[in-house]
Amino acid sequence: MSKQIELRLTGSGGQGLILGGIILAEAAIMDGKNAIQSQSYGPEARGGASKAEVIISREEIDFPKVQTADLLLSLTQVACDKYVDLIGEEGLLLVDSTVKVPENTKAGKVVQIPILETASEVVGKPMVANIVAIGAINELLKVVSRESLEAAVLNRVPKGTEELNRRALEEGYKLGARE
């Protein structure tokens, strides 16, 4: 990682993307990097559009908000439509396979992978889609070490769900590696 990297994770409230952003930021800090994480919800928290932003840098971070996302993750059509214009021309648009990518996107690269289906069908719990997603993000961008990401996941998930979340992270890595 040479420069600051700006990530925007979007979906609907209740999908755990705020937690996903917190985990990525925590993993970056464990790796000795600087990180800032922020979030916002639509007017209705669960079900409305939600957005988590993470900035990771080896240098000091001057401005705490994502300006031009290097990666935009969208797990829902509503979130993709709402935030797709906020991605840089060299940015990576990562969407769930159920999301139709707008034809006029200016993203440098588009990756569609079955994040929600993998969480539901392969791992067996739809609620781990956020962990599948951060595994895929990290496999694609290598923003943090696998060791720190796993440690951050295990620090943040409810006790008793560690194995489930470890599997979700592994499935996310597999999805990211296919691209």
C-alpha positions in Angstrom: 0.0 0.0 0.0 1.7 3.2 -1.2 -0.8 5.9 -0.5 -3.9 6.5 1.5 -6.8 4.2 0.5 -10.4 5.3 0.9 -13.1 2.7 1.2 -16.9 3.2 1.2 -19.1 0.3 2.3 -22.7 0.7 1.4 -25.9 -1.4 1.8 -29.0 -1.4 3.9 -29.2 -0.9 7.6 -28.9 -4.2 9.4 -26.3 -5.7 7.0 -23.5 -5.1 9.4 -21.4 -2.8 7.2 -20.7 -0.3 10.0 -19.2 -3.2 12.0 -17.3 -4.2 8.8 -15.8 -0.8 8.6 -14.8 -0.8 12.3 -13.2 -4.2 11.8 -11.1 -3.0 8.8 -10.0 0.1 10.6 -9.1 -1.9 13.7 -7.1 -4.4 11.6 -5.2 -1.5 10.0 -4.3 -0.1 13.4 -3.1 -3.5 14.4 -0.8 -3.4 11.4 0.7 -0.1 12.5 -1.2 2.0 10.0 -3.4 5.1 10.6 -7.1 4.6 10.2 -10.3 6.6 10.5 -13.8 5.1 10.3 -17.1 7.0 10.1 -20.7 6.0 9.3 -24.1 7.3 8.4 -27.6 5.8 8.2 -30.6 6.7 6.1 -33.6 8.1 7.9 -34.7 4.6 8.9 -31.8 2.7 10.4 -32.7 -1.0 9.7 -33.6 -1.4 6.0 -32.6 2.2 4.9 -29.4 3.0 3.1 -26.3 2.8 5.3 -22.7 3.8 4.6 -19.5 3.2 6.4 -16.3 4.9 5.4 -12.7 3.8 6.2 -9.5 5.6 5.4 -6.3 3.7 5.9 -2.9 5.3 5.5 0.8 4.9 6.4 0.9 8.7 6.7 -1.1 11.1 8.9 -4.7 11.4 7.7 -5.5 15.0 7.0 -9.2 14.9 6.3 -11.6 12.4 8.1 -14.1 11.9 5.2 -13.8 9.8 2.0 -13.6 12.2 -0.9 -13.1 9.9 -3.9 -13.5 6.3 -3.0 -10.8 3.8 -4.1 -13.3 1.1 -3.4 -17.1 1.3 -3.3 -18.8 -1.8 -1.9 -22.6 -2.0 -2.6 -24.6 -4.9 -1.3 -28.0 -3.4 -2.5 -29.3 -1.8 -5.6 -30.5 1.2 -3.7 -27.0 1.8 -2.2 -25.3 1.3 -5.5 -27.6 3.8 -7.2 -27.2 6.3 -4.4 -23.4 6.2 -4.1 -22.0 5.0 -7.4 -21.1 8.5 -8.5 -18.8 8.9 -5.5 -16.1 6.5 -6.9 -12.9 7.5 -8.5 -12.1 6.8 -12.1 -9.4 4.4 -11.0 -11.6 3.0 -8.3 -13.0 -0.5 -7.8 -16.7 -1.0 -7.7 -17.5 -4.2 -5.8 -21.1 -5.2 -5.9 -23.1 -8.2 -4.9 -24.2 -10.3 -7.8 -27.8 -9.2 -7.3 -26.9 -5.6 -8.1 -27.3 -4.2 -11.6 -24.3 -1.9 -12.3 -25.3 1.4 -13.8 -24.0 1.7 -17.4 -22.6 5.1 -16.8 -20.3 4.2 -13.9 -16.9 5.8 -14.0 -15.3 3.1 -11.9 -12.0 1.8 -13.3 -13.0 -1.8 -12.5 -16.2 -3.5 -11.6 -16.3 -6.8 -9.7 -19.6 -8.6 -9.2 -19.5 -11.5 -6.7 -22.2 -13.4 -4.8 -21.6 -12.0 -1.3 -25.1 -12.4 0.0 -25.6 -15.8 -1.5 -22.3 -17.0 -0.1 -23.3 -15.9 3.4 -26.7 -17.6 3.1 -25.9 -20.7 1.2 -22.3 -21.5 1.7 -21.7 -20.3 5.2 -25.3 -20.8 6.2 -26.1 -17.4 7.9 -27.2 -14.3 6.0 -26.0 -12.1 8.9 -22.3 -12.8 8.1 -22.5 -11.1 4.7 -20.4 -8.2 6.1 -17.6 -10.6 7.1 -17.7 -12.3 3.7 -17.5 -8.8 2.1 -14.5 -7.6 4.1 -12.7 -10.8 3.3 -13.3 -10.2 -0.4 -12.3 -6.6 -0.1 -9.0 -7.5 1.6 -8.3 -10.3 -0.9 -8.8 -7.8 -3.8 -6.9 -4.8 -2.3 -4.6 -6.3 0.4 -5.1 -3.3 2.7 -4.4 -5.2 5.9 -2.7 -8.4 6.9 -4.9 -11.5 7.1 -3.7 -12.1 10.7 -4.8 -8.6 11.8 -8.1 -8.9 9.9 -9.0 -12.2 11.5 -8.0 -10.9 15.0 -10.2 -7.8 14.5 -13.1 -10.0 13.4 -12.7 -12.2 16.4 -12.5 -9.2 18.7 -15.8 -7.8 17.5 -18.1 -10.6 16.8 -20.4 -12.1 19.5 -18.9 -14.8 21.6 -19.9 -18.2 20.3 -19.8 -17.1 16.7 -16.1 -17.1 16.2 -16.0 -20.3 14.0 -18.9 -19.1 11.9 -17.2 -15.7 11.3 -13.8 -17.3 10.6 -15.5 -19.4 7.9 -17.3 -16.3 6.5 -13.9 -14.5 6.2 -12.4 -17.5 4.5 -15.2 -17.6 1.9 -14.8 -13.9 1.3 -11.1 -14.5 0.6 -12.1 -17.2 -1.9 -14.6 -14.8 -3.7 -11.9 -12.1 -3.9 -9.3 -14.5 -5.2 -11.6 -15.5 -8.2 -11.2 -11.9 -9.6 
